[in-house]
Amino acid sequence: MSLKGKIISGYLVIGLIYALYSWLFSSIYSHAGFFYNLGRGLMWPAAMFPALGAFIGGVVLVIIAGAYALSRR
């Protein structure tokens, strides 16, 4: 297995563990379904580090604005 595969596998395993923890033991998100928590688990860096979530949102906003500006030409 390549290094890229190991990194992606590790990311997904951490996301699954985070989703299971949120679904089973969290007092805030345990009422939500498993797939909701799985979605949060796949974005675990943004959920665990709120500043990183704001940064990711800013990058997505810049990409969308750039795509819109380029499509108007």
MDAnalysis code that builds the backbone (N, CA, C; Angstrom):
import MDAnalysis as mda
import numpy as np

u = mda.Universe.empty(219, n_residues=73, atom_resindex=np.repeat(np.arange(73), 3), trajectory=True)
u.add_TopologyAttr("name", ["N", "CA", "C"] * 73)
u.add_TopologyAttr("resid", np.arange(1, 74))
u.add_TopologyAttr("resname", ["MET", "SER", "LEU", "LYS", "GLY", "LYS", "ILE", "ILE", "SER", "GLY", "TYR", "LEU", "VAL", "ILE", "GLY", "LEU", "ILE", "TYR", "ALA", "LEU", "TYR", "SER", "TRP", "LEU", "PHE", "SER", "SER", "ILE", "TYR", "SER", "HIS", "ALA", "GLY", "PHE", "PHE", "TYR", "ASN", "LEU", "GLY", "ARG", "GLY", "LEU", "MET", "TRP", "PRO", "ALA", "ALA", "MET", "PHE", "PRO", "ALA", "LEU", "GLY", "ALA", "PHE", "ILE", "GLY", "GLY", "VAL", "VAL", "LEU", "VAL", "ILE", "ILE", "ALA", "GLY", "ALA", "TYR", "ALA", "LEU", "SER", "ARG", "ARG"])
u.atoms.positions = np.array([
    [0.847, -1.176, 0.000],
    [0.000, 0.000, 0.000],
    [0.893, 1.240, 0.000],
    [0.531, 2.208, -0.833],
    [1.321, 3.432, -0.933],
    [1.052, 4.341, 0.262],
    [1.875, 5.353, 0.385],
    [1.725, 6.310, 1.475],
    [0.392, 7.047, 1.355],
    [-0.004, 7.372, 0.128],
    [-1.274, 8.054, -0.102],
    [-2.441, 7.191, 0.396],
    [-2.407, 5.908, 0.115],
    [-3.452, 5.000, 0.570],
    [-3.507, 4.891, 2.083],
    [-2.338, 4.882, 2.709],
    [-2.293, 4.818, 4.175],
    [-2.868, 6.085, 4.803],
    [-2.547, 7.229, 4.223],
    [-3.048, 8.495, 4.765],
    [-4.568, 8.565, 4.615],
    [-5.089, 8.189, 3.450],
    [-6.531, 8.213, 3.231],
    [-7.228, 7.214, 4.147],
    [-6.658, 6.031, 4.306],
    [-7.239, 5.028, 5.209],
    [-7.250, 5.523, 6.643],
    [-6.163, 6.129, 7.074],
    [-6.103, 6.679, 8.429],
    [-7.130, 7.769, 8.652],
    [-7.302, 8.642, 7.661],
    [-8.300, 9.718, 7.751],
    [-9.703, 9.131, 7.890],
    [-10.023, 8.133, 7.072],
    [-11.344, 7.519, 7.123],
    [-11.592, 6.766, 8.425],
    [-10.568, 6.105, 8.953],
    [-10.707, 5.394, 10.224],
    [-10.954, 6.385, 11.360],
    [-10.210, 7.487, 11.376],
    [-10.428, 8.503, 12.403],
    [-11.831, 9.082, 12.278],
    [-12.287, 9.311, 11.043],
    [-13.637, 9.824, 10.826],
    [-14.704, 8.866, 11.314],
    [-14.519, 7.574, 11.079],
    [-15.480, 6.573, 11.541],
    [-15.510, 6.500, 13.066],
    [-14.349, 6.532, 13.695],
    [-14.288, 6.517, 15.162],
    [-14.950, 7.767, 15.734],
    [-14.693, 8.925, 15.126],
    [-15.308, 10.177, 15.574],
    [-16.825, 10.111, 15.422],
    [-17.306, 9.530, 14.313],
    [-18.749, 9.406, 14.086],
    [-19.384, 8.481, 15.115],
    [-18.764, 7.355, 15.376],
    [-19.304, 6.428, 16.382],
    [-19.316, 7.055, 17.763],
    [-18.271, 7.777, 18.114],
    [-18.218, 8.437, 19.416],
    [-19.332, 9.484, 19.523],
    [-19.498, 10.297, 18.482],
    [-20.541, 11.332, 18.510],
    [-21.933, 10.716, 18.588],
    [-22.132, 9.632, 17.875],
    [-23.450, 8.991, 17.820],
    [-23.800, 8.296, 19.132],
    [-22.826, 7.638, 19.745],
    [-23.112, 6.832, 20.931],
    [-22.933, 7.574, 22.255],
    [-21.942, 8.459, 22.344],
    [-21.586, 8.993, 23.648],
    [-21.715, 10.503, 23.807],
    [-21.948, 11.226, 22.745],
    [-22.025, 12.680, 22.832],
    [-23.382, 13.111, 23.367],
    [-23.373, 14.057, 24.280],
    [-24.645, 14.557, 24.797],
    [-25.284, 15.549, 23.831],
    [-24.513, 16.098, 22.905],
    [-25.038, 17.087, 21.968],
    [-25.567, 16.426, 20.699],
    [-24.850, 15.457, 20.146],
    [-25.200, 14.892, 18.848],
    [-25.720, 13.455, 18.903],
    [-25.934, 12.896, 20.083],
    [-26.399, 11.513, 20.162],
    [-27.850, 11.365, 19.711],
    [-28.630, 12.449, 19.743],
    [-30.025, 12.373, 19.285],
    [-30.111, 12.282, 17.762],
    [-29.073, 12.738, 17.062],
    [-29.064, 12.692, 15.599],
    [-28.742, 11.267, 15.142],
    [-29.095, 10.968, 13.926],
    [-28.868, 9.636, 13.393],
    [-27.391, 9.353, 13.098],
    [-27.128, 8.086, 12.804],
    [-25.752, 7.676, 12.543],
    [-25.184, 8.367, 11.312],
    [-25.973, 8.494, 10.250],
    [-25.448, 9.063, 9.016],
    [-25.173, 10.563, 9.149],
    [-25.923, 11.249, 9.987],
    [-25.606, 12.640, 10.288],
    [-24.239, 12.718, 10.959],
    [-24.028, 11.862, 11.930],
    [-22.744, 11.843, 12.625],
    [-21.623, 11.340, 11.725],
    [-21.945, 10.467, 10.771],
    [-20.938, 10.027, 9.821],
    [-20.497, 11.193, 8.933],
    [-21.443, 12.022, 8.527],
    [-21.095, 13.222, 7.767],
    [-20.201, 14.154, 8.558],
    [-20.500, 14.317, 9.834],
    [-19.633, 15.119, 10.701],
    [-18.283, 14.443, 10.878],
    [-18.302, 13.112, 10.935],
    [-17.056, 12.378, 11.119],
    [-16.133, 12.474, 9.922],
    [-16.705, 12.537, 8.721],
    [-15.857, 12.659, 7.536],
    [-15.240, 14.043, 7.422],
    [-15.823, 15.006, 8.098],
    [-15.237, 16.351, 8.155],
    [-14.693, 16.621, 9.562],
    [-14.100, 15.597, 10.182],
    [-13.691, 15.703, 11.579],
    [-12.691, 16.825, 11.854],
    [-11.773, 17.181, 10.964],
    [-10.887, 18.303, 11.332],
    [-11.658, 19.609, 11.511],
    [-12.660, 19.835, 10.664],
    [-13.455, 21.060, 10.782],
    [-14.336, 21.018, 12.023],
    [-14.790, 19.838, 12.412],
    [-15.636, 19.726, 13.602],
    [-14.808, 19.863, 14.882],
    [-13.595, 19.358, 14.871],
    [-12.767, 19.408, 16.076],
    [-12.052, 20.745, 16.242],
    [-11.740, 21.402, 15.126],
    [-11.015, 22.667, 15.154],
    [-11.846, 23.706, 14.408],
    [-12.670, 24.492, 15.117],
    [-13.581, 25.428, 14.441],
    [-12.883, 26.441, 13.534],
    [-11.694, 26.871, 13.859],
    [-10.987, 27.820, 12.992],
    [-10.665, 27.187, 11.649],
    [-10.367, 25.908, 11.642],
    [-10.106, 25.208, 10.392],
    [-11.377, 25.129, 9.554],
    [-12.517, 24.963, 10.188],
    [-13.792, 24.951, 9.473],
    [-14.062, 26.287, 8.799],
    [-13.757, 27.382, 9.487],
    [-13.924, 28.702, 8.879],
    [-12.968, 28.886, 7.701],
    [-11.769, 28.378, 7.807],
    [-10.799, 28.458, 6.712],
    [-11.283, 27.660, 5.508],
    [-11.782, 26.443, 5.741],
    [-12.293, 25.613, 4.647],
    [-13.477, 26.307, 3.978],
    [-14.351, 26.910, 4.762],
    [-15.481, 27.647, 4.201],
    [-15.029, 28.816, 3.342],
    [-13.991, 29.515, 3.777],
    [-13.446, 30.620, 2.993],
    [-12.851, 30.156, 1.674],
    [-12.144, 29.040, 1.704],
    [-11.561, 28.496, 0.476],
    [-12.656, 28.084, -0.496],
    [-13.693, 27.430, 0.002],
    [-14.809, 27.032, -0.862],
    [-15.478, 28.260, -1.465],
    [-15.659, 29.307, -0.674],
    [-16.270, 30.537, -1.170],
    [-15.431, 31.171, -2.274],
    [-14.125, 31.209, -2.111],
    [-13.233, 31.763, -3.135],
    [-13.291, 30.920, -4.403],
    [-13.337, 29.599, -4.270],
    [-13.415, 28.722, -5.448],
    [-14.722, 28.946, -6.201],
    [-15.827, 29.060, -5.490],
    [-17.122, 29.286, -6.140],
    [-17.147, 30.650, -6.823],
    [-16.645, 31.689, -6.154],
    [-16.611, 33.019, -6.758],
    [-15.705, 33.031, -7.992],
    [-14.585, 32.344, -7.930],
    [-13.685, 32.271, -9.089],
    [-14.315, 31.527, -10.246],
    [-15.009, 30.441, -9.963],
    [-15.681, 29.682, -11.020],
    [-16.781, 30.515, -11.654],
    [-17.494, 31.278, -10.851],
    [-18.551, 32.144, -11.379],
    [-17.959, 33.239, -12.262],
    [-16.865, 33.837, -11.799],
    [-16.234, 34.911, -12.571],
    [-15.672, 34.376, -13.894],
    [-15.119, 33.193, -13.889],
    [-14.570, 32.630, -15.113],
    [-15.662, 32.159, -16.068],
    [-16.811, 31.781, -15.554],
    [-17.881, 31.297, -16.421],
    [-18.604, 32.437, -17.121],
    [-18.459, 33.661, -16.636],
    [-19.127, 34.809, -17.233],
    [-18.401, 35.305, -18.471],
    [-17.229, 34.833, -18.745],
    [-16.457, 35.284, -19.917],
    [-16.951, 34.695, -21.160],
])
